[in-house]
Amino acid sequence: MIEKVKHIDGLFDANLPLGEFLIINSIWLTLMGLRVNGDLDLLISSKLWNNRFSDKPRNLSFGIPGKYERRLRVHSIDSGPYGKLLGIKDNDDVVYNHRIEIEGLPLVEPSLYFRYKVERFLVLESKLSKIPKWRRI
């Protein structure tokens, strides 16, 4: 299945410790055959952030330096998308407690990914509901 995932070689080249990160977001759509991923979104532990990326602003996402910088995207350690979900403490909680492996790749649990997507949809729906119907076209 991982042969479907674009930029996986860049992830291997980055040589990140397997227990300290997860691949999140659209990888699930790629693995289900729904679309091809444009990049790889990563959520990393605070340990990995402090050991390798402490020079990066904690509230911003960044690309893994190197050839795949625009394709390997690390989400913010302070405001990553999954750390805001109900019942989730922070990125470390997700990285260490909400992971599965497929063909050796550490992925966020699919239920957590889809919960994130539903919450994003609900926020969008709330914003749209405040726009008059005649302006939604």
C-alpha positions as CSV (number, residue, x, y, z in Angstrom):
1,M,0.0,0.0,0.0
2,I,2.8,2.5,0.7
3,E,3.7,2.5,-3.0
4,K,0.6,4.7,-3.4
5,V,2.0,7.4,-1.1
6,K,4.0,10.2,-2.8
7,H,7.1,11.6,-1.1
8,I,7.6,8.5,1.1
9,D,11.3,8.4,0.0
10,G,11.7,11.9,1.4
11,L,10.3,10.7,4.7
12,F,12.8,7.9,4.8
13,D,15.6,10.3,3.9
14,A,14.7,12.6,6.8
15,N,15.6,9.7,9.1
16,L,13.1,10.6,11.8
17,P,12.9,8.1,14.8
18,L,9.8,6.0,14.1
19,G,8.4,6.3,17.7
20,E,8.5,10.1,17.7
21,F,6.2,11.1,14.8
22,L,3.0,10.2,12.9
23,I,1.9,10.8,9.4
24,I,-1.5,12.5,9.5
25,N,-4.3,13.9,7.3
26,S,-4.6,13.0,3.6
27,I,-2.5,9.9,3.8
28,W,-5.7,8.1,4.7
29,L,-7.4,9.2,1.6
30,T,-4.4,8.0,-0.5
31,L,-4.4,4.6,1.2
32,M,-8.1,4.3,0.6
33,G,-7.6,5.0,-3.1
34,L,-9.7,8.2,-3.0
35,R,-6.9,10.7,-4.1
36,V,-3.2,11.1,-4.4
37,N,-1.5,13.0,-1.6
38,G,0.2,16.3,-2.5
39,D,2.4,16.3,0.6
40,L,3.0,14.4,3.8
41,D,1.7,16.0,7.0
42,L,3.6,15.0,10.1
43,L,2.9,15.4,13.8
44,I,6.0,15.1,15.9
45,S,6.6,14.6,19.6
46,S,8.0,17.4,21.8
47,K,11.1,15.2,22.3
48,L,11.8,15.2,18.5
49,W,10.9,18.9,18.2
50,N,13.4,19.8,21.0
51,N,16.1,17.4,19.7
52,R,16.0,18.3,16.0
53,F,13.9,21.4,15.4
54,S,14.2,23.6,18.5
55,D,15.2,26.5,16.2
56,K,11.7,26.5,14.6
57,P,8.9,28.6,16.0
58,R,6.6,26.4,18.1
59,N,3.4,27.9,16.9
60,L,4.1,27.5,13.1
61,S,4.3,24.6,10.7
62,F,7.4,24.1,8.7
63,G,8.9,21.9,6.0
64,I,11.6,19.3,6.8
65,P,14.8,20.9,5.5
66,G,16.2,19.4,2.4
67,K,15.1,18.2,-1.0
68,Y,11.5,17.5,0.2
69,E,11.0,20.7,2.2
70,R,7.9,21.7,0.4
71,R,6.5,18.1,0.6
72,L,7.2,17.0,4.2
73,R,5.2,19.4,6.4
74,V,5.5,19.3,10.2
75,H,2.6,20.7,12.1
76,S,3.1,23.1,15.0
77,I,3.9,21.6,18.4
78,D,1.8,24.2,20.2
79,S,-1.2,24.4,17.9
80,G,-1.2,21.2,15.9
81,P,-4.6,20.2,14.5
82,Y,-5.1,17.1,16.6
83,G,-4.1,18.5,20.0
84,K,-7.3,20.6,20.0
85,L,-9.7,17.6,19.8
86,L,-11.8,16.8,22.7
87,G,-10.1,14.2,25.0
88,I,-6.6,14.8,23.4
89,K,-4.0,16.4,25.7
90,D,-1.4,17.5,23.2
91,N,0.7,16.4,20.2
92,D,2.6,13.9,22.5
93,D,-0.7,12.3,23.4
94,V,-1.5,11.7,19.7
95,V,2.0,10.6,18.8
96,Y,2.4,8.1,21.6
97,N,-1.2,6.9,22.2
98,H,-3.2,7.3,19.0
99,R,-1.0,5.5,16.4
100,I,-1.2,2.5,14.2
101,E,1.5,1.1,11.8
102,I,0.9,0.0,8.3
103,E,3.8,-1.5,6.5
104,G,6.1,0.1,9.0
105,L,4.7,3.6,8.7
106,P,3.4,5.3,11.8
107,L,0.0,6.8,11.1
108,V,-2.6,8.6,13.2
109,E,-5.5,6.4,14.1
110,P,-8.1,6.7,11.3
111,S,-10.9,7.4,13.8
112,L,-9.0,10.4,15.0
113,Y,-8.4,11.7,11.5
114,F,-12.0,11.5,10.6
115,R,-13.0,13.1,13.9
116,Y,-10.7,16.0,13.0
117,K,-12.3,16.2,9.5
118,V,-15.8,16.3,11.1
119,E,-14.8,19.1,13.5
120,R,-13.4,21.1,10.6
121,F,-16.6,20.6,8.7
122,L,-18.7,21.7,11.7
123,V,-16.6,24.9,12.0
124,L,-17.1,25.7,8.3
125,E,-20.8,24.9,8.5
126,S,-21.1,27.3,11.5
127,K,-19.4,30.1,9.6
128,L,-21.5,29.5,6.5
129,S,-24.7,29.6,8.4
130,K,-23.9,33.2,9.5
131,I,-23.8,34.3,5.8
132,P,-27.2,35.2,4.4
133,K,-28.5,32.6,1.9
134,W,-28.6,35.0,-0.9
135,R,-24.8,35.6,-0.6
136,R,-23.8,31.9,-0.5
137,I,-24.1,31.4,-4.2
